[in-house]
Amino acid sequence: MHTKTMEGLVGARTNMDLLNTPMRVYKEARYKGDTAAMERAMGYVCDFSDQADDYKAQADEGMKEEAETAREKVKAECEKAINERREEKEEFEEKVKERRKADTVEVSEEGKMLLEENTDLSSGNILEIKVDGEKEPVTYTKTGEVSRTEEAAFSVSV
């Protein structure tokens, strides 16, 4: 709780409690018919009432300041959360970009020479490239060994 709010609430409550004493004196003076004591007591009642109103205004001001501080705090927390989410999103996008990068292939000098030998210079088309004298397609295993694919014979009856 804000200091002004606490001070205002305590001050207003204290003055309202102190207001009871002059009011009691006023009532006793009224029963006795003592107008001078009644006027003095009402003067004290008015003073305490005015002080209670001042403290109430101070408490209201303190509550406004407290609400403004709370609003600013919430706004700062929201901005912080937004910035954190933005940073997380950027990091995630960077990770995705890194995963999407294609593997690069380097062609050796022998491969370049083989490509030049099997390229039809007039049309720019690549002729069949024979690797180790083979024309058959090959499949490589995870260990890098060549796995020969066998042609399967299919027959379809209609």
C-alpha positions in Angstrom: 0.0 0.0 0.0 1.2 3.5 -0.8 2.4 5.7 2.0 0.1 8.5 1.2 -2.9 6.1 1.2 -2.0 4.6 4.6 -1.4 8.0 6.1 -4.7 9.4 4.7 -6.7 6.4 5.9 -5.2 6.4 9.4 -5.5 10.2 9.7 -9.2 10.2 8.6 -10.1 7.4 10.9 -8.3 9.0 13.9 -10.1 12.4 13.3 -13.4 10.6 13.0 -12.8 8.9 16.3 -11.7 12.2 17.9 -14.9 13.8 16.6 -16.9 11.7 19.0 -15.6 13.4 22.1 -16.7 17.0 21.2 -20.0 15.6 19.9 -20.6 14.0 23.3 -19.7 17.4 25.0 -22.1 19.2 22.7 -25.0 16.8 23.6 -24.3 17.2 27.3 -24.2 21.0 26.9 -27.5 20.9 24.9 -29.2 19.1 27.8 -27.9 21.6 30.3 -28.7 24.5 28.0 -25.1 25.9 27.9 -24.9 27.5 24.5 -21.3 28.7 25.0 -20.1 25.1 25.6 -22.2 24.0 22.6 -20.6 26.5 20.3 -17.1 25.5 21.5 -17.8 21.8 21.1 -19.2 22.4 17.6 -16.0 24.4 16.7 -14.0 21.3 17.6 -16.4 19.0 15.7 -15.9 21.2 12.6 -12.1 21.3 13.0 -11.9 17.5 13.3 -14.3 17.0 10.4 -12.2 19.3 8.2 -9.0 17.5 9.1 -10.7 14.1 8.4 -11.7 15.5 4.9 -8.1 16.6 4.3 -6.8 13.2 5.2 -9.5 11.6 3.0 -8.3 13.8 0.0 -4.7 12.7 0.8 -5.8 9.0 0.8 -7.6 9.5 -2.6 -4.5 11.1 -4.1 -2.4 8.2 -2.8 -4.8 5.7 -4.2 -4.6 7.4 -7.6 -0.8 7.4 -7.5 -0.8 3.7 -6.5 -3.2 2.8 -9.4 -0.9 4.7 -11.8 2.2 2.9 -10.5 0.4 -0.5 -10.8 -0.7 0.4 -14.4 2.9 1.3 -15.4 4.2 -1.9 -13.8 1.7 -4.0 -15.7 2.5 -2.2 -18.9 6.3 -2.7 -18.4 5.7 -6.5 -17.7 3.6 -6.8 -20.9 6.3 -5.1 -22.9 8.9 -7.3 -21.4 6.8 -10.4 -22.2 6.3 -9.2 -25.8 10.1 -8.7 -26.2 10.8 -12.1 -24.8 8.3 -13.7 -27.2 9.8 -11.8 -30.1 13.3 -13.0 -29.2 12.1 -16.5 -28.8 10.4 -16.3 -32.2 13.6 -15.0 -33.9 15.7 -17.7 -32.3 13.2 -20.3 -33.5 13.3 -18.9 -37.0 17.1 -19.0 -37.0 17.0 -22.6 -35.9 14.5 -23.4 -38.7 16.7 -21.7 -41.3 19.7 -23.6 -40.1 17.8 -26.9 -40.5 16.6 -26.0 -44.0 20.1 -25.3 -45.3 20.9 -27.6 -48.2 23.9 -29.8 -48.1 26.7 -28.6 -50.3 28.4 -30.9 -52.8 32.0 -30.5 -53.8 33.0 -32.0 -57.1 36.5 -33.3 -57.3 38.8 -32.6 -60.3 38.3 -36.2 -61.5 34.5 -35.6 -61.4 34.8 -32.4 -63.4 37.0 -34.1 -66.0 34.5 -37.0 -66.2 31.7 -34.5 -66.7 33.6 -32.7 -69.5 34.3 -36.0 -71.2 30.6 -37.0 -71.2 29.1 -33.7 -72.2 27.9 -33.2 -75.7 29.4 -29.8 -76.4 27.1 -29.0 -79.4 23.8 -29.4 -77.4 25.0 -29.0 -73.8 23.3 -32.3 -72.9 25.0 -34.8 -70.6 25.4 -38.2 -72.0 25.2 -41.3 -69.9 28.0 -41.2 -67.4 29.7 -44.5 -66.7 31.1 -44.9 -63.3 33.6 -47.8 -63.0 32.1 -49.2 -66.3 28.6 -49.7 -64.8 25.3 -48.4 -66.1 23.1 -49.8 -63.4 21.8 -47.5 -60.7 23.2 -48.1 -57.3 22.0 -47.4 -53.8 24.3 -46.6 -50.9 23.7 -47.8 -47.4 24.2 -45.8 -44.2 27.8 -47.1 -43.9 28.6 -45.9 -47.4 28.7 -49.3 -49.1 27.1 -49.9 -52.5 24.0 -51.9 -52.4 23.0 -53.3 -55.7 19.4 -53.2 -56.6 18.0 -56.1 -58.4 15.4 -55.7 -61.0 12.1 -57.3 -60.0 10.0 -59.0 -62.6 6.4 -57.9 -62.5 3.5 -59.5 -64.3 0.1 -58.0 -64.4 -2.9 -60.0 -65.7 -5.9 -58.2 -66.9 
